Amino acid sequence: MLSDRLAAALRSRNIYYGWVVAGTTFLVMLATAGAMGSAGVLIDPLQQEFGWSTEQISTAFAIRLVFFGLLGPFAAAFMNHFGIRKVVTAALVLIGTGIGLSMLMTQLWQLVVLWGFVIGIGTGMTALVLGATVASRWFEKRRGLVVGLMTASNATGQLIFLPLLASLSEHIGWRAALTFVVITLAVAFVLAALFLRDHPADLDLPIYGKSAITPAPRQSRRLIELLTTPLLTLREASKTQVFWVLFATFFVCGFSTNGLIQQHWISICGDVGIAPTGAAGYLALLGAFDFVGTICSGWLSDRYDNRYLLLGYYGLRGLSLIYLPYSGFSLLTLTIFAVFYGLDWVATVPPTVKLTAQRFGAEKAGLVFGWVFAGHQLGAATAAFTAGAVRTGTSSYYPAILMAGILCLVAALLILSISRKPSAPKVVQAA
């Protein structure tokens, strides 16, 4: 295989192949994030072409976010069983097929099926759990930094694609925007097939930061075991206060980011007379600062108390959102919002992953974080629907924005209920 030859060549130059795996995962998550973010440019064009309401369209996208989140822990189990490469390539095919077929849709139920279920399932298999799994398998040293890079890719991809997609949608049509997304997914498929490997031991390599080679975990061939392992993990994790605090705060994280700003930003700006391309430009600026902020957060999470990092992140995000409705939506005020909110967009992820690994053990970190991430996407789905319903009912997004800001301040205080010193992991190994 090409990856074997490349690994051997890099080893001779004292370069760890895990960085190739991390880089490939970064690009895959960038592409799938672009697919997720493309939903943000579809609301207005679908309204104009088919006459569907904001609430109807948002409901389909909310279903997608639910599947995106709930599949997280099962995605980790599938990766443990089938391998990262097989799961990722299958997911990319599913996402590309769903987006490709959506260009032919004419009925609302088709939007629900394709974007709610097909794309929701596909993106759920390549969510943040993928980055957490790769980081946990390949890196002991620099794990926080790698998680930060993966998280930045996922979030930034949803934002930096939007200006281009919005421009294509506005000047050529929304189908042209989706065609670009499909091409991007095809490139990601080729990279994943060529360069992703499941475990360092497959290449006779140790985990980065360790000297001994750790054997790849045993893979059960029983389907029932595959499906029940995430549920058993949830049962054990749910007995702890830490799990529910992380779940609740990540619910707020998803509510205040993917579900609200990422999903509705173009429409929010449209209400104050800002064109889609201009609104997407602010999202691109937000994404640039998000990339910096998330990588810095990963670096900080390796060095400081992650509880206090989360306290600051949620507090800053809450204040930024409360400020937004009163900002006047001028060039200066929106730039200020993009900078501060962007630095904090998903800076919460590296500390959350670190706390999960500390409290539940490295072996179960991917599965437990999968359930925590489910909370994130349930929050995103709630916001996607709620904000759409609020906009339809009141002709304004402002109540939903203020609600998100207040919830962030509550989450900032809630995180302090986690004790300073972690107890021994309580999650048992599944049979």
N, C-alpha and C positions, 0 to 999 in steps of 0.2 A: 504494500500500500504506500501511497505518496506520503502519508503521515509518518510511517515507519522510517522512510528514507530521510525525511526532513528532520525527524527527532534525532536520528543518528548524526546527521550533519551538524545540528545545533549543539548536541552533546560534545562533539569534538571541539567546539568553540566555547564550551562552558556556558551555554545559553539554555535555560530551562524551557522545555516544550510546553509547560503549563501556560506560559505567556502567549503562545500561539492559540491554545484552546481558549484562553480568556479573551484574546483579541477577536477570534472568530465568534465567540458567544456575544461579545460586544456588538459586532456588526449584525448578527442575527436578531438580537433584541432591538437594535436600531431600526431594522426593517419592519419587524412586527409591531413596534411602537408607532411607526409611520402609518401602518394599516389601522391601528387603533385610533390614531389621531385624525385619520381621514374622515371619520364620522362627523367631526366638528364642522366640515365644509359642506355637508350634505343637507343640513336642516333647511336652510332657505331655498336651495334649488329644488328639493323634493316638494316643498310647500308650493312653489311656483308651478312646477310641472304637473303634479298630481293632485294638488289641493288638500294634502294631508295637514293636520294641525300640528303645532309644536308639541303638544301633549302626546299625540299619536306616535310621532317620530321618536320622541324621547322615551316612550315606553319600550319600543323595539330596542333602542340602544341600552336602556336600563337592563333588559333581559340579557343582553350581551355581557354587561358588566357583572351580573350575578353569576353566569356561567364562568366568566373569566376568573372570578374569585373562588368559587366553590370547587373548581377543578384543581386549584393550587396543590393541596395535599395529595390528591390522587396523581397529579403530574409528577410529584416527587417519587411516589411509589412506582409509577410506570418507568421513570428513569432508573430507579434502583433495579427493576426487573428486566426491562428490555434494553436499557442502555440509553445514554443521553442522545447519541447520534440518531438512532432509529426514531425516538420520540420527536425530536426536533424536526427532522426531515418530513415525517408524516404530518406534523402540525403545519408546516409551511405549505404543503400541498393542500391541506384542508382550508387554510386561510385564503390562499390564492384562488382556489375553486369557488369559494363563497363570494369573494369580491368580484371575480370574473362573471359569475352568473347574475350578480346583482345589477350589472349593467343592462340586463335584459328584462328586469322586473317591471311590472305594470300595476300590481295590486299590493295593498298594504300587507296582506298576509305573507307575501313573498319577502318583504322587508323584514318582517318578524322572524321568519324561518331562516333567512340567509344571514342577517346581521345579528339577530338575537341568539340563534342556536348554532349554526355552522361556524360562523366567525367567532362567536363567543367561546365555543369549545376549542377551536384551533388556537386562539390567542391565549386561552387559559393554560394550554400545554407549554407555552413559551413565556410565561409571566415572570415576575421577579423571583419565583421559586427556582427557575432555571439558573439565574445568576447566583443565588444563594447555594444551590447544589454544586455548581462548578467551583465556587470559591471554597466551600467546605471540603470538597474532594481533593482539590489540587494544591491548596495553600493552607499552611499553618501560619507561617510568617507572611505578613502583608495581607492577611485575609480581609481586614477592614478596608484597606485601600482598594482591593479587587472588588469587594461588594459595592464600594462607592462608585467605581468605574461602571459596573454593570447597571446600577441604579440610575446613574447619570445617562447612560445609553437609553434605557427604557423611557425615562421621562423626557429627556431632551429630544429623542426621536419623534415623540408625539408633537413636539412644539416646532422644531426646525423644519419639518416637512410641510407644516401648514401654510407658510407664505407661498411656496411653490404650488401646492395643491389648490389653495384659494385662487391664485392667479390663473391656473389652468381651468378651474371651474368657472371663474368669472368671464374669461375671454374665449374659451373653446367649449367648455361644458363639463359637467361633473363626471361624465363617463371618461373623458380624457384624463382627469385627475386620478380616477381609479385604475386606468390603464398603466399609468406611471407606477402606481403602488404594486400592481401585479408584476411588472418588470423587476422592481426592486426585490420582491419576494423570491423571484426566480434566481437572481444573483445570490441571495442569501442561501438558498437551497444548495447551490453548487458548492459554496464555501463550506457549509455544514457537512455535506457528504464527503468532502475531500479532507478536511482538517480536524473535525471534532473527534475526540477519543473519550471513552467512558471513564477511565480510571488511570492514574499514573502507573499502577502495576502492569497495565497492558503493554507498556513500553519499557518495563523494567526500571521504572523511575520511582524515587521516594516522593512523598508529599513535600512541597517546597517548605523548607524550614526544618525538615527532619532528615536524618541520615539513613535510617532503615526503611526498606521497602515494605509498605503495608499491603497485605493481600487484598484483592478486591472482595467486597462483601459477598456472601453466598446469595445466589439468586434462586428464590423458590420458583418452581414451575407450576405451582397450584394457583389457579385463578382466584379461588376463594381467599387464599392467604394474601394475595396481591390487593384485593379489594377491601379486606378487613383490617389490614395493617394501619392505614390512616385513621380508621374509626377507633381502633384500640388505642392509638396514640392520642386521639382527641379525648377519649374517656379518661385517660390518666392525666393528661395535661389540664383538663377542665377542672380537676380537683384542686388546683392551685390558684391563689389570688393573682399571682404574677401573670398567668395566661390571660385572665379576664381583663386585667389592666392593659396589657399589650393589645388585646383584641379590641377593646373599647377605644383606645387612643388611635389605633390604626383605622378603625371605623371613621373617626373624625378626620384622619388624614385623607382617606379616600373621598369623603364627603366634600372636603374643602379644596380638593385638587382635581382629580380626574372627572368626578361627577359634575362639578360646578364650573370651574374656570375652563378646563380643557374642553368640556362638552359644549358649553354655552357662551364662551367668550365672544365669538364672532357675532352672535345674536345680541349679546349684552351691548357691544359696541355699536351694532346696527341701530339699536334703540336711541342712541345719542348722535346718529348721523355719521358714524365712521364706517367707511367702505370695508368690505371683507379683506381686501389686500392690506389695508392699513391696520386692521385689527390683527391679522395674522402676523404682521411685522412686529407688533408689540409682543406677541407670543414668541416669536423668534428671539427677540431681545431677552425675554424672560427665560427662554431655554438656554441661551448662552450663559447667563448668570447661574441658572440651575446647574449646568455642567460644572462650573467652578465650585459652587457651593456644596454639591454632593460629593465631589472628590475630596474637598477639604473636610467635609463631615466624616468621610471614611478614614482620613488621616487622623482626625481628632478622636474618633471612636477607639482607635488603638492606644490612645494615650490618656484619656480623661474619663471621668465618671459619666457613663452614658445616660444616666438619669437626668443629670443637670443639662446635658446637651439637649435632650428632648424637651425639658422645661423651657429652655431658651427658644428652641425651634417653634414649638407650638405657640408660645407667647408672641413671638414676632409675627407669625402667620396670622394669628387672630387680630392683632392690631392693624396689620396691612389690609385685611379684608374689611374691617370696620371703617377704615379710612377711605376705601374705594368709593362708596356711594356719595361721599361728600367731597371727592377730589375735583369735581368739575370736568373730568375727562379731557383735560387739556394735554398738549404735548408734554409739558414739563411734569405734570402730576402723574400721568400714566407712565412716564419714564421712571419716576421715583418708585411707583408701585411695582413696575416690572423688575427693578433692581432688587428691592428688598424682598418681595414675594418670590422672585426667581431664585435668589440665594437659598431660600427655604423650601422650595417646591417639594422635593423628596429627600431633603437632607435628613429627614426622620428615619429613613430606611436603614442605613448602616448601624446606628445605635440600637435600633430595634432588633436587627439580626444578631448583633453582638450580645444583647441581653438574652435573646432566645437561646443562643448557643451556651451562654454562661449558666443559665438556669435549668436547661433541659439536656445538656450534653451534645457534643458535636455530631454523634451518629444520628440522633433524632432531630437535629436542628432544622433540616430541610422539611421534614414532615410537620413539625410543630409550627414553623414559620409559615408553612402552607396554610394552616388553619388561621393563623394571625392575619395572613394576607387575604384570606376569605373575608375577614372583617373589613379590611380596606375596601374591597370591591363591593361588599354589601353597602358600605357607606357611599361609595361612588354611585351605585345604582339608585340608592335612595335620593341622592342629590340630583341625579340626572332626571328622575321622574318629578321630584318635588319642585325643582327649579322650573321645569317646563309647565307644571300645573299652576305654580304661582304666577308665572308670566302670562299664561292663558287667562287666569282668573282676575289678576290685578293690573295687567298690562305693564308690569315692572318686575325686574329681577332683584330689586334692592332688598326686599324682605328676606329673600333666600340668601343673599350675600351677607347680610347682618347676622342671620342665624348661624351661618358657617363660622363667622368670626367669633361669636360668643362660644360656640362649641369648642373651638380651638383653645380659648382661654381656660375652659373647664378641663380639657385634656392636659394642658400644661400643669395644672394643679394635681390632677389625678395621678400623673406619673410619679409624683413624690411619695405615693403610698407603697412603692416597691422598696423593699429593704436594701440597705447598702451592700451587705454581704450575701452572696448567693448561697442557698442551701444545696445539698447534694441533689443531682438530677433525680426526679421522681418518676420519669417516664420509663416504663419497663419495655424490654425487648419483646416484640410480638413473636408468637410461636410460629 
